[in-house]
Amino acid sequence: MVENVGGCCCCGVLQTCCHRPDPENQIIQGVFEVHHCTWLSLSTTGTSIAIRLYSSQQLNPSTGKGVESEKAYLMQGKVLCREKLPILRGKIKLPTRVIKFRLNFEVVKGFGTPGAFVVENRDKHEFFLKSATLRYTVPAGSDEDKFEFYCNSWVYPLDKTQVKRVFFLNQLYLPKDTPDGLKKLRQKELEKLRGGSKNERQPWDRIYEYDSYNDLGDPDNGQEYARPVLGGSSEYPYPRRLRTGRRPCHQDPLSESRPAGCNEIYVPPDERLSHDKVKELRNNFVDALVRFLTPKPDHPHRSYQECPEFIKKIAHFFVPREALSTADFKMILSIVDFFRRKPKSSSPENNENVNSIEDVDDIFADKEVKELDGWIKRLLQKLVPYEIFNQVIATTTATKRKPVYSQLPSIIAEEKDAWLEETEFGRQLLAGTNPVRIRLLKEFSPLSEENWDLKSLHRIKEAMKKDEAFILEHHDYLLPFLSMINGKGVCAYASRTILLARSMLDTIEPVAIELSLPESSSSQVLFPDDDDDYNYNYLRWSLAKIHVAANDAAYHQLISHWLHTHAVIEPFIIATRRRLSVMHPIHRLLDPHFKDTLHINALARAIFLNAGGILERTLFTGEYSMQLSSHLYKQWRFDEQALPTDLVKRGMAVKAEESLRVENVSKIVDQEEMEPEEIEDEEVLERDEEEIEDENAVERDEDTITEKTLDEKVTYPGGVKLVLEDYPYAKDGTEIWDAIEQWVSDYCCFFYGKKDNAIKKDEEIQAWWSEIQNVGHGDQKKGWYDLTTREDLVRALTTLIWIASGLHAAVNSGQYAYAGWPPNRPMLLRKFVPEPRTEEMKEAAEDPDKFVCQMLPGKFQMAFVIAVMDLLSRHTSEEVYLGQRPPENKGEENGAVDKLFKNFRDRLVEIEGNIKERNKKYTLMNRWGYAKMPYKLLYPCTSKINAPSMEKGGMGIAAMGITNSISL
């Protein structure tokens, strides 16, 4: 609801003391949009919020700042409109959510461009200032003459912050080009953001300082919760985090005390998740926990998909499908269960046993919400914040019992046993959630040749000569930790897996697995032999693959996902806020890619990474998880995070002579050409559900790519040629990388020109880079560019944007699709591979299904992990995708930057078409596999308006879309 509110013609409020402007002065009229201002509109007095403008060009010699305008008072401005809040909590209706005020500022003649304004909030409450638009009243200005300020920031009371808030015009300047009237304001604002006091940070503080990871342990709660400090030492190096200044623990002064709750974690106001996003994330998690933890009913409804295949065939042979009711199926299944001697399921205390795959299937069964068992409540209470726990309890104890339905993970949705296939195991290393660990096998020395089958040994060495042998290594870094890890009741090996490519198809299959334990004198090597000599070789091989998957799952969560995206990006965000003014072009370029990350990381340290947190209780690495992460940070180098460099380092690509650039986005042969200028918004919006469904249809392509159909001049995205052409992560990723790099290069060229001297003389960018190397990543001394040339700057910025967008999307969005089925990506295992000719081996051979299930975690833990994977794989409705941006990031340089960004956006839309076409190619087996799930993790979703998971009612998990930032 919008109301127009009148008032005095000069100030909007009927007062006897209305100020009459000096006729020699000029008037600048401003419209200020304020959000979340419920209490502001109820209690604020007329003069409690004052605003003053500063000139860009006219300098006041006495202050060193721009000439100031007369003060104007927000609450004395004319209210142009009010947007009402909806009814909340029954009959309580709070007044307003959005207010637009119109104010008049009196300035001296020749004031020039208003380059900044300062807000002095002497009220008792904070408010969110969305934007301000200024223009001179005489002569009447056009839209081109207005001055835009995109603020998007909380303004807290002066008695709390002790500093006034300054906002700058939406105009970008390198430090040397800053107008005289803004130079001192620019410098002072950065000094405020760097802080200096050592006090505990308060919710209103806008201070960015570094600290080590000394907030993971909780020794005051018991010595078993003590954890080493990560960062600042050669033993435990680590990136720095945002400092909160909480008091030290009593038992260990080096450790910081834990926050009272998730809502008590300090994050600067402008870095916090919005209220709506927090609510959406909380509801998503609660819904997932309710769906997967709700016990299966004693008399479950079984759909056709849940019935054994032979029962369906027998039943439908005698009776048409439409004639069989649920009761009929229940009766048939009861008879079958009776003859199979399968007793009716019961719910004893702590019924954690999983004896068959059907028990895992039950987690996804259709259910009715009902109260959780007591033992489930006790376990859940230890894992989630009390706010989440209380909401789960409230939901499950409600009197109204509603049905809940679960979306099957994609890995089993079409073909339930696809994950068992050898080629599917290999495909997931190229297109799964962790496609960044596999590398070309160049030397055979890491594997001992003892106990090797000579035929397999020869086959591997021949494949190495043709660059067709690959290795997945989870051995050397893990072996020193195993004696501590396995002492905690889990069973884990250090592993190496060798895979060979199949000619022509680019699919890879495992051919040898080495499993090692620290106390063993030698490793055991397993091969996929047929079980023809009663040594149960193939069963042992299958169990070994599950152990490898567990190793890869832990590495993915701790390293590929957390360390290599979330953790390493945080120091860059802190340095950007401390050293780059909001007027700096590079700050503007990076800002969309830092949205929400600091808050997400703070929540992760409080819930996931902390002592006794979710990762320690679900990963086999347990309490040593973060120490292992610190150990692997020693191998991290910033320059190797560039995708082309990473691929070359792992041997998965070689440098090519030519690199794909603006006019050469790689095309599928015979695809219709489309110029970026021809892509209109209406055409983009026509990419509806029908088109998405079409992209999931595999075509038996009649015009398969051959050497004859290729142009004589071949160009390669990222300047690298892939060793495996059908490597979905690398194929899509290099195109995305190239698009980002071209956009960054054009952007930097616009502001810096083509000469490197401007970058050397940019004191803000040099201070930023120095602080990242020496403080934010001070424990890592290698792998840094000099940042004295435009090429270095473009490479560094492209790498940053890639980490925050493409890399994070590749390792995060597919978690439910793959790890939502625990046997495919188990987080921990409870049994080793049985030795040949032992009683345990005989038992495993008698019922392999049961033995595999007994290797897996308990049913509660599996259901809980599935719920977490569900949460992490859902995009919220606030997500902004690569190639999209909010209005505050529009350029003001005569539209030139906007045109460059449009080129970037058009290129990404073109890449979307490339990905769709590749997903239709029948010959590209790694894009589908036996699971029949197309690779879409790097599908940009630039052309989408809503989050992919919101397009069909919000329940689905799309496993697609590159978000601008690490926002989940």
Rosetta blueprint (number, residue, H / E / L):
1 M L
2 V E
3 E E
4 N L
5 V L
6 G L
7 G L
8 C L
9 C L
10 C L
11 C L
12 G L
13 V L
14 L L
15 Q L
16 T L
17 C L
18 C L
19 H L
20 R L
21 P L
22 D L
23 P L
24 E L
25 N L
26 Q E
27 I E
28 I E
29 Q E
30 G E
31 V E
32 F E
33 E E
34 V E
35 H E
36 H L
37 C L
38 T H
39 W H
40 L H
41 S H
42 L H
43 S H
44 T L
45 T L
46 G L
47 T L
48 S L
49 I E
50 A E
51 I E
52 R E
53 L E
54 Y E
55 S E
56 S E
57 Q E
58 Q E
59 L E
60 N E
61 P L
62 S L
63 T L
64 G L
65 K E
66 G E
67 V E
68 E E
69 S L
70 E L
71 K L
72 A E
73 Y E
74 L H
75 M H
76 Q H
77 G L
78 K E
79 V E
80 L E
81 C E
82 R E
83 E E
84 K E
85 L L
86 P L
87 I L
88 L E
89 R L
90 G L
91 K L
92 I E
93 K L
94 L L
95 P L
96 T E
97 R E
98 V E
99 I E
100 K E
101 F E
102 R E
103 L E
104 N E
105 F E
106 E E
107 V E
108 V L
109 K L
110 G L
111 F L
112 G L
113 T L
114 P E
115 G E
116 A E
117 F E
118 V E
119 V E
120 E E
121 N E
122 R L
123 D L
124 K L
125 H L
126 E L
127 F E
128 F E
129 L E
130 K E
131 S E
132 A E
133 T E
134 L E
135 R E
136 Y E
137 T L
138 V L
139 P L
140 A L
141 G L
142 S L
143 D H
144 E H
145 D H
146 K L
147 F E
148 E E
149 F E
150 Y E
151 C E
152 N E
153 S E
154 W E
155 V E
156 Y L
157 P L
158 L H
159 D H
160 K H
161 T H
162 Q L
163 V L
164 K L
165 R E
166 V E
167 F E
168 F E
169 L L
170 N L
171 Q L
172 L L
173 Y L
174 L L
175 P H
176 K H
177 D H
178 T L
179 P L
180 D H
181 G H
182 L H
183 K H
184 K H
185 L H
186 R H
187 Q H
188 K H
189 E H
190 L H
191 E H
192 K H
193 L H
194 R H
195 G L
196 G L
197 S L
198 K L
199 N L
200 E L
201 R L
202 Q L
203 P L
204 W L
205 D L
206 R L
207 I L
208 Y L
209 E L
210 Y E
211 D E
212 S L
213 Y E
214 N L
215 D L
216 L L
217 G L
218 D L
219 P H
220 D H
221 N H
222 G L
223 Q H
224 E H
225 Y H
226 A L
227 R L
228 P L
229 V L
230 L E
231 G L
232 G L
233 S L
234 S L
235 E L
236 Y L
237 P L
238 Y L
239 P L
240 R L
241 R E
242 L E
243 R L
244 T L
245 G L
246 R L
247 R L
248 P E
249 C L
250 H L
251 Q L
252 D L
253 P L
254 L L
255 S L
256 E E
257 S L
258 R L
259 P L
260 A L
261 G L
262 C H
263 N H
264 E H
265 I L
266 Y L
267 V L
268 P L
269 P H
270 D H
271 E H
272 R L
273 L L
274 S L
275 H H
276 D H
277 K H
278 V H
279 K H
280 E H
281 L H
282 R H
283 N H
284 N H
285 F H
286 V H
287 D H
288 A H
289 L H
290 V H
291 R H
292 F H
293 L H
294 T L
295 P L
296 K L
297 P L
298 D L
299 H L
300 P L
301 H L
302 R L
303 S L
304 Y L
305 Q L
306 E L
307 C L
308 P L
309 E H
310 F H
311 I H
312 K H
313 K H
314 I H
315 A H
316 H H
317 F H
318 F H
319 V L
320 P L
321 R H
322 E H
323 A H
324 L L
325 S L
326 T H
327 A H
328 D H
329 F H
330 K H
331 M H
332 I H
333 L H
334 S H
335 I H
336 V H
337 D H
338 F H
339 F H
340 R L
341 R L
342 K L
343 P L
344 K L
345 S L
346 S L
347 S L
348 P L
349 E L
350 N L
351 N L
352 E L
353 N L
354 V L
355 N L
356 S L
357 I H
358 E H
359 D H
360 V H
361 D H
362 D H
363 I H
364 F H
365 A L
366 D L
367 K E
368 E E
369 V L
370 K L
371 E L
372 L L
373 D L
374 G H
375 W H
376 I H
377 K H
378 R H
379 L H
380 L H
381 Q H
382 K L
383 L L
384 V L
385 P L
386 Y H
387 E H
388 I H
389 F H
390 N H
391 Q H
392 V H
393 I H
394 A H
395 T H
396 T H
397 T L
398 A L
399 T L
400 K L
401 R L
402 K L
403 P E
404 V E
405 Y L
406 S L
407 Q L
408 L L
409 P L
410 S H
411 I H
412 I H
413 A H
414 E L
415 E L
416 K L
417 D L
418 A H
419 W H
420 L H
421 E L
422 E H
423 T H
424 E H
425 F H
426 G H
427 R H
428 Q H
429 L H
430 L H
431 A H
432 G L
433 T L
434 N L
435 P L
436 V L
437 R L
438 I L
439 R E
440 L E
441 L L
442 K L
443 E L
444 F L
445 S L
446 P L
447 L L
448 S L
449 E L
450 E L
451 N L
452 W L
453 D L
454 L H
455 K H
456 S H
457 L H
458 H H
459 R H
460 I H
461 K H
462 E H
463 A H
464 M H
465 K H
466 K L
467 D L
468 E L
469 A E
470 F E
471 I E
472 L E
473 E E
474 H E
475 H L
476 D L
477 Y L
478 L L
479 L H
480 P H
481 F H
482 L H
483 S H
484 M H
485 I H
486 N H
487 G H
488 K H
489 G L
490 V L
491 C L
492 A L
493 Y L
494 A E
495 S E
496 R E
497 T E
498 I E
499 L E
500 L E
501 A E
502 R L
503 S L
504 M L
505 L L
506 D L
507 T L
508 I E
509 E E
510 P E
511 V E
512 A E
513 I E
514 E E
515 L E
516 S E
517 L L
518 P L
519 E L
520 S L
521 S L
522 S L
523 S L
524 Q E
525 V E
526 L E
527 F L
528 P L
529 D L
530 D L
531 D L
532 D L
533 D L
534 Y L
535 N L
536 Y L
537 N H
538 Y H
539 L H
540 R H
541 W H
542 S H
543 L H
544 A H
545 K H
546 I H
547 H H
548 V H
549 A H
550 A H
551 N H
552 D H
553 A H
554 A H
555 Y H
556 H H
557 Q H
558 L H
559 I H
560 S H
561 H H
562 W H
563 L H
564 H H
565 T H
566 H H
567 A H
568 V H
569 I H
570 E H
571 P H
572 F H
573 I H
574 I H
575 A H
576 T H
577 R H
578 R H
579 R H
580 L L
581 S L
582 V L
583 M L
584 H L
585 P H
586 I H
587 H H
588 R H
589 L H
590 L H
591 D H
592 P H
593 H H
594 F H
595 K L
596 D L
597 T H
598 L H
599 H H
600 I H
601 N H
602 A H
603 L H
604 A H
605 R H
606 A H
607 I H
608 F L
609 L L
610 N L
611 A L
612 G L
613 G L
614 I H
615 L H
616 E H
617 R H
618 T H
619 L L
620 F L
621 T L
622 G H
623 E H
624 Y H
625 S H
626 M H
627 Q H
628 L H
629 S H
630 S H
631 H H
632 L H
633 Y H
634 K L
635 Q L
636 W L
637 R L
638 F H
639 D H
640 E H
641 Q H
642 A L
643 L H
644 P H
645 T H
646 D H
647 L H
648 V H
649 K H
650 R L
651 G L
652 M L
653 A E
654 V E
655 K E
656 A L
657 E L
658 E L
659 S E
660 L L
661 R L
662 V H
663 E H
664 N H
665 V L
666 S L
667 K L
668 I L
669 V L
670 D L
671 Q L
672 E L
673 E L
674 M L
675 E L
676 P H
677 E H
678 E H
679 I L
680 E L
681 D H
682 E H
683 E H
684 V H
685 L H
686 E L
687 R L
688 D L
689 E H
690 E H
691 E H
692 I H
693 E H
694 D H
695 E H
696 N L
697 A L
698 V L
699 E E
700 R L
701 D L
702 E L
703 D L
704 T L
705 I L
706 T L
707 E H
708 K H
709 T H
710 L L
711 D L
712 E L
713 K L
714 V L
715 T L
716 Y E
717 P H
718 G H
719 G H
720 V E
721 K E
722 L E
723 V L
724 L L
725 E L
726 D L
727 Y L
728 P H
729 Y H
730 A H
731 K H
732 D H
733 G H
734 T H
735 E H
736 I H
737 W H
738 D H
739 A H
740 I H
741 E H
742 Q H
743 W H
744 V H
745 S H
746 D H
747 Y H
748 C H
749 C H
750 F H
751 F H
752 Y H
753 G L
754 K L
755 K L
756 D L
757 N H
758 A H
759 I H
760 K H
761 K L
762 D L
763 E H
764 E H
765 I H
766 Q H
767 A H
768 W H
769 W H
770 S H
771 E H
772 I H
773 Q H
774 N H
775 V H
776 G H
777 H L
778 G L
779 D L
780 Q L
781 K L
782 K L
783 G L
784 W L
785 Y L
786 D L
787 L L
788 T L
789 T L
790 R H
791 E H
792 D H
793 L H
794 V H
795 R H
796 A H
797 L H
798 T H
799 T H
800 L H
801 I H
802 W H
803 I H
804 A H
805 S H
806 G H
807 L H
808 H H
809 A H
810 A H
811 V H
812 N H
813 S L
814 G L
815 Q H
816 Y H
817 A H
818 Y H
819 A H
820 G L
821 W L
822 P L
823 P L
824 N L
825 R L
826 P L
827 M L
828 L L
829 L L
830 R L
831 K L
832 F L
833 V L
834 P L
835 E L
836 P L
837 R L
838 T L
839 E H
840 E H
841 M H
842 K H
843 E H
844 A H
845 A H
846 E H
847 D L
848 P H
849 D H
850 K H
851 F H
852 V H
853 C H
854 Q H
855 M H
856 L L
857 P L
858 G L
859 K H
860 F H
861 Q H
862 M H
863 A H
864 F H
865 V H
866 I H
867 A H
868 V H
869 M H
870 D H
871 L H
872 L H
873 S L
874 R L
875 H L
876 T L
877 S L
878 E L
879 E L
880 V L
881 Y E
882 L L
883 G L
884 Q L
885 R L
886 P L
887 P H
888 E H
889 N H
890 K L
891 G L
892 E L
893 E L
894 N L
895 G L
896 A H
897 V H
898 D H
899 K H
900 L H
901 F H
902 K H
903 N H
904 F H
905 R H
906 D H
907 R H
908 L H
909 V H
910 E H
911 I H
912 E H
913 G H
914 N H
915 I H
916 K H
917 E H
918 R H
919 N L
920 K L
921 K E
922 Y L
923 T L
924 L L
925 M H
926 N H
927 R H
928 W L
929 G L
930 Y L
931 A L
932 K L
933 M L
934 P L
935 Y L
936 K L
937 L L
938 L L
939 Y L
940 P L
941 C L
942 T L
943 S L
944 K L
945 I L
946 N L
947 A L
948 P H
949 S H
950 M H
951 E L
952 K L
953 G L
954 G L
955 M L
956 G L
957 I L
958 A L
959 A L
960 M L
961 G L
962 I L
963 T E
964 N L
965 S L
966 I L
967 S L
968 L L
